[in-house]
Amino acid sequence: MKKHTVGFTLLTLICVPFLVVTTSVVNAEDTQSTSESSTEISSVEESVSRETSEIEIPKKTNKETTKTSATNKEEAKPFEIDTKSLIGEKGQIKLSKIGSIEPKGEFEVFENKFIKVEKDGTWVALKDGKTKFTLNYTLSDNTLKEIQKENPDYIINKTNKTEEISAELTKSPAQKSDIKMEIVGGNLTDVKGRLKIKVVDGPEVTGKFTEIKPASKEPFTLGSDGSYVIGEKAKYEKLNQEIEFTLDKDSYDKLAALPENSGKTVEKTYKMTVTKKAQKDVVIKFKNKGITTTVGGQGRLLLEDTVEGVKIEEIEKVKFKPLENNYFLSIDELGNWKALKAGEGPLKPAVTLDDKTMTALKTEFKDYDINIESETVNVVIKQTGTDSGGGTNGKKYEPVATLPQTGEEKLRFASITGIVILALVGIFFFVKRKKSTK
């Protein structure tokens, strides 16, 4: 007599992201003989034992009833894995459909030094490296009933084991804060000064710069305090210089304590690029190329009408930087000068152009940083004499000649009168003496 035992094992594919199920059917003929006597099946009864978490196979009776589990009848096979390797930092393992049924249940929590798998199948790498492991998955009671109803001739295990899973795991470092630094003021405009650093759209910070000290001082020198100098040659070229800045403890602690940086790594050292346009020297020229005068002489420096081909728009608003601490010559903001002491040498007066002219120059030389300079004026101041030159522009600005001081004419008249009187007295005594000798 034949008996048909149909074993249904969940050969479920656990992958990233699927587990699939396969079935196996075992047919056995009724002609086996063993050392034990054979028995005849008299009745079949199927039941689901929740306590043992497995479906019982049909019973048989021959004076006694035998209860046999699927595991005893045929060793349950593990779930088959479609993709047997997990790669990366995190993910989730899911079961695919078993027939037409979407399975529900949970994994047994698993953890080793490389990976941790939660009940819902989510996994996260704990450490970089490779590992192999298996998982247990328990179907929910409802899912088990649905599958059993759809497949009444199969014996279904409630708890199933997976095939061995290989994992190559990478654990990312802690998330970095999105802090960016910039130079206060942006592009440099001066050939020397001091750098300051601030958080982009945030406050200024303090710290130290990595020093840059080339032997030739070209193209760029930087001190730890941020003081910088652009070399004499380099200032006439575009500058793109990378610098490095390290936060001090106070600034670092303040940034790390901000809510947006909670749980993130805050960098201590930042790199930035210092930029500056090439310099263009704009030379202001004078109509009077020199000053030659005597002590006390006065005059005025007069500008040419154009600067580097650009017309001076409002010459009345052009200002000189007053020269007040010079022993030899003084200059006021209008360019009026006065000789104070005898001497000679070159002089480079400082001049500030009007705003309209500066705007026109910046438009003309937009690719450059403009440096305003004036041409050198040679100054000769003599102690005596009336020869003077420079600073003349009609009668209004003629150098003032040295005038006689108060009482000088009276003193000169008195001197002449005295000489005449002395001469007359001398003649008188000479005549008188000559008469007395006769």
ZAMARGU-4260 file (C-alpha; in steps of 0.2 Angstrom, whole numbers, plus 5000, padded with zeros to 4 digits):
<rodrens>
0) 5000/5000/5000 | 5007/5017/4995 | 5008/5032/5007 | 5012/5050/5001 | 5022/5061/5012
5) 5024/5079/5005 | 5037/5089/5014 | 5036/5108/5011 | 5052/5117/5017 | 5054/5136/5015
10) 5069/5138/5004 | 5067/5157/5006 | 5079/5168/4997 | 5086/5181/5009 | 5095/5194/4999
15) 5097/5213/4998 | 5083/5214/4997 | 5074/5197/4995 | 5071/5180/5002 | 5063/5167/4991
20) 5055/5151/4995 | 5056/5134/4987 | 5047/5118/4990 | 5053/5100/4989 | 5041/5086/4987
25) 5046/5069/4992 | 5037/5053/4986 | 5040/5037/4994 | 5034/5019/4988 | 5026/5007/5000
30) 5038/4993/4997 | 5052/4996/5010 | 5056/4983/5023 | 5067/4986/5038 | 5072/4976/5053
35) 5056/4983/5061 | 5039/4977/5056 | 5030/4988/5044 | 5014/4997/5049 | 4999/5002/5040
40) 4992/5020/5040 | 4974/5019/5047 | 4970/5037/5049 | 4977/5054/5045 | 4976/5069/5057
45) 4985/5086/5054 | 4987/5098/5067 | 4998/5114/5070 | 5007/5114/5087 | 5010/5132/5092
50) 5020/5127/5107 | 5033/5117/5097 | 5032/5130/5083 | 5030/5118/5069 | 5017/5108/5059
55) 5014/5090/5064 | 5014/5077/5050 | 5000/5064/5048 | 4998/5052/5062 | 4998/5033/5061
60) 4990/5020/5073 | 4995/5002/5077 | 4990/4999/5095 | 4999/5016/5098 | 4999/5033/5091
65) 5015/5040/5085 | 5018/5059/5084 | 5032/5064/5071 | 5038/5082/5067 | 5044/5088/5051
70) 5061/5089/5058 | 5061/5071/5063 | 5053/5066/5047 | 5064/5075/5035 | 5078/5088/5041
75) 5072/5105/5037 | 5082/5114/5024 | 5088/5132/5027 | 5082/5147/5018 | 5091/5149/5001
80) 5099/5166/4999 | 5098/5174/4982 | 5112/5187/4985 | 5123/5179/4998 | 5133/5195/5003
85) 5129/5211/5011 | 5140/5226/5006 | 5141/5243/5014 | 5136/5252/5030 | 5118/5248/5033
90) 5103/5240/5025 | 5087/5229/5027 | 5084/5210/5024 | 5066/5206/5018 | 5057/5191/5014
95) 5049/5189/4997 | 5032/5182/4994 | 5028/5164/4999 | 5017/5159/4985 | 5004/5173/4984
100) 5006/5178/5002 | 5016/5192/5009 | 5025/5185/5024 | 5025/5193/5041 | 5035/5189/5056
105) 5052/5194/5063 | 5070/5189/5064 | 5079/5183/5079 | 5091/5198/5084 | 5108/5194/5079
110) 5125/5203/5083 | 5143/5200/5082 | 5158/5212/5082 | 5155/5216/5064 | 5136/5217/5061
115) 5119/5219/5071 | 5103/5213/5064 | 5086/5219/5072 | 5069/5210/5072 | 5063/5219/5057
120) 5078/5214/5047 | 5087/5231/5047 | 5106/5229/5049 | 5120/5241/5053 | 5139/5238/5052
125) 5148/5239/5068 | 5165/5238/5062 | 5174/5237/5045 | 5178/5219/5039 | 5171/5203/5033
130) 5160/5191/5042 | 5148/5176/5039 | 5132/5172/5049 | 5115/5164/5048 | 5098/5170/5054
135) 5082/5163/5061 | 5066/5169/5055 | 5049/5166/5064 | 5033/5167/5054 | 5018/5176/5062
140) 5003/5164/5067 | 4992/5172/5054 | 5005/5171/5040 | 5008/5152/5045 | 4989/5149/5044
145) 4987/5157/5027 | 5002/5148/5020 | 4995/5131/5027 | 4978/5135/5020 | 4985/5139/5003
150) 4996/5123/5004 | 4986/5110/5014 | 4997/5096/5008 | 5013/5103/5015 | 5021/5103/5031
155) 5028/5120/5036 | 5040/5125/5049 | 5036/5141/5059 | 5054/5145/5063 | 5066/5144/5048
160) 5085/5146/5047 | 5094/5155/5033 | 5109/5149/5023 | 5125/5156/5027 | 5127/5175/5023
165) 5143/5183/5019 | 5145/5202/5023 | 5158/5214/5018 | 5155/5229/5029 | 5161/5247/5029
170) 5157/5258/5044 | 5158/5277/5040 | 5166/5289/5052 | 5156/5301/5062 | 5147/5314/5052
175) 5157/5330/5050 | 5150/5347/5053 | 5147/5358/5038 | 5158/5372/5044 | 5166/5383/5031
180) 5179/5397/5034 | 5183/5413/5024 | 5194/5428/5025 | 5186/5443/5032 | 5184/5456/5018
185) 5187/5443/5004 | 5200/5447/4991 | 5215/5457/4997 | 5217/5475/4991 | 5233/5480/5000
190) 5250/5473/4998 | 5252/5471/5017 | 5241/5469/5032 | 5234/5456/5043 | 5222/5442/5039
195) 5207/5438/5049 | 5196/5423/5048 | 5177/5421/5050 | 5164/5407/5049 | 5154/5409/5032
200) 5138/5418/5037 | 5145/5418/5055 | 5156/5426/5068 | 5175/5429/5067 | 5186/5416/5075
205) 5203/5416/5083 | 5218/5404/5081 | 5235/5403/5072 | 5240/5403/5054 | 5253/5391/5048
210) 5268/5402/5044 | 5274/5405/5026 | 5292/5412/5026 | 5301/5410/5009 | 5319/5416/5009
215) 5316/5427/4994 | 5300/5435/5002 | 5291/5431/4986 | 5277/5429/4982 | 5269/5430/4999
220) 5275/5430/5017 | 5263/5425/5032 | 5266/5426/5051 | 5257/5415/5063 | 5247/5430/5069
225) 5240/5433/5051 | 5252/5448/5046 | 5256/5446/5028 | 5267/5455/5015 | 5266/5452/4996
230) 5283/5453/4988 | 5288/5468/4977 | 5288/5457/4961 | 5272/5447/4965 | 5262/5463/4969
235) 5261/5466/4950 | 5254/5449/4947 | 5238/5440/4952 | 5239/5431/4969 | 5232/5414/4973
240) 5240/5408/4989 | 5233/5393/4999 | 5234/5396/5018 | 5231/5385/5033 | 5222/5391/5049
245) 5220/5381/5065 | 5206/5386/5078 | 5211/5389/5096 | 5203/5380/5110 | 5190/5394/5114
250) 5184/5396/5096 | 5184/5377/5094 | 5173/5374/5110 | 5161/5387/5105 | 5158/5380/5087
255) 5157/5362/5094 | 5144/5367/5107 | 5132/5374/5093 | 5116/5364/5092 | 5118/5361/5073
260) 5135/5353/5077 | 5129/5341/5090 | 5135/5323/5087 | 5146/5329/5073 | 5165/5330/5071
265) 5171/5348/5071 | 5187/5351/5061 | 5201/5361/5070 | 5211/5365/5054 | 5205/5374/5038
270) 5212/5378/5022 | 5208/5393/5012 | 5215/5403/4997 | 5221/5421/4998 | 5217/5430/4981
275) 5222/5448/4975 | 5222/5457/4959 | 5238/5463/4951 | 5243/5480/4956 | 5242/5495/4944
280) 5252/5511/4949 | 5243/5526/4944 | 5255/5541/4944 | 5248/5559/4947 | 5259/5572/4939
285) 5262/5590/4943 | 5263/5605/4931 | 5278/5612/4941 | 5291/5599/4941 | 5301/5606/4956
290) 5302/5619/4970 | 5317/5631/4970 | 5315/5645/4983 | 5323/5653/4998 | 5318/5651/5017
295) 5301/5659/5019 | 5296/5657/5001 | 5278/5651/4997 | 5269/5643/4982 | 5257/5630/4977
300) 5259/5613/4968 | 5247/5612/4953 | 5241/5595/4945 | 5240/5590/4927 | 5222/5589/4921
305) 5223/5570/4918 | 5229/5554/4926 | 5234/5540/4916 | 5223/5547/4902 | 5208/5549/4913
310) 5202/5567/4916 | 5201/5573/4933 | 5183/5577/4936 | 5182/5588/4951 | 5200/5595/4953
315) 5193/5607/4967 | 5190/5591/4978 | 5207/5584/4976 | 5216/5584/4993 | 5234/5584/4998
320) 5239/5575/5014 | 5246/5589/5024 | 5265/5589/5027 | 5267/5596/5045 | 5281/5587/5053
325) 5294/5591/5040 | 5308/5603/5046 | 5311/5610/5028 | 5294/5612/5020 | 5276/5612/5025
330) 5261/5608/5013 | 5242/5610/5017 | 5228/5600/5010 | 5226/5612/4995 | 5244/5610/4990
335) 5250/5627/4996 | 5268/5625/5002 | 5280/5636/5012 | 5299/5634/5014 | 5305/5633/5032
340) 5323/5629/5032 | 5337/5628/5019 | 5340/5611/5012 | 5336/5601/4996 | 5330/5583/4991
345) 5316/5573/4983 | 5298/5575/4989 | 5283/5564/4985 | 5267/5572/4991 | 5252/5561/4995
350) 5237/5566/4985 | 5219/5559/4986 | 5209/5561/4970 | 5190/5565/4970 | 5177/5551/4970
355) 5172/5553/4952 | 5189/5552/4945 | 5193/5536/4956 | 5177/5528/4949 | 5183/5532/4931
360) 5200/5525/4935 | 5193/5509/4943 | 5182/5506/4927 | 5196/5509/4916 | 5208/5497/4925
365) 5194/5485/4932 | 5206/5470/4931 | 5218/5478/4943 | 5220/5485/4961 | 5224/5504/4959
370) 5238/5511/4968 | 5238/5530/4968 | 5255/5538/4968 | 5262/5556/4964 | 5278/5559/4954
375) 5293/5565/4964 | 5296/5584/4966 | 5314/5590/4968 | 5315/5603/4981 | 5329/5616/4983
380) 5328/5629/4998 | 5342/5642/4999 | 5346/5652/5014 | 5348/5669/5004 | 5343/5675/4987
385) 5327/5678/4978 | 5328/5665/4965 | 5312/5654/4967 | 5302/5642/4956 | 5288/5630/4957
390) 5271/5632/4963 | 5268/5647/4952 | 5251/5650/4943 | 5248/5668/4940 | 5249/5682/4952
395) 5238/5673/4965 | 5251/5660/4968 | 5267/5669/4965 | 5280/5665/4978 | 5281/5679/4991
400) 5298/5688/4991 | 5307/5691/5007 | 5301/5708/5013 | 5310/5721/5024 | 5306/5718/5042
405) 5297/5731/5053 | 5309/5747/5057 | 5322/5741/5045 | 5321/5757/5034 | 5323/5768/5050
410) 5338/5759/5056 | 5346/5761/5039 | 5343/5780/5040 | 5350/5782/5057 | 5366/5773/5052
415) 5369/5784/5038 | 5366/5800/5049 | 5378/5794/5062 | 5392/5791/5050 | 5389/5809/5043
420) 5390/5816/5060 | 5405/5807/5065 | 5414/5813/5049 | 5409/5831/5053 | 5415/5829/5071
425) 5432/5822/5065 | 5434/5836/5052 | 5430/5849/5066 | 5443/5842/5078 | 5456/5841/5064
430) 5454/5860/5059 | 5454/5865/5077 | 5471/5856/5081 | 5479/5863/5065 | 5475/5881/5071
435) 5482/5878/5088 | 5499/5873/5082 | 5502/5889/5073
</rodrens>
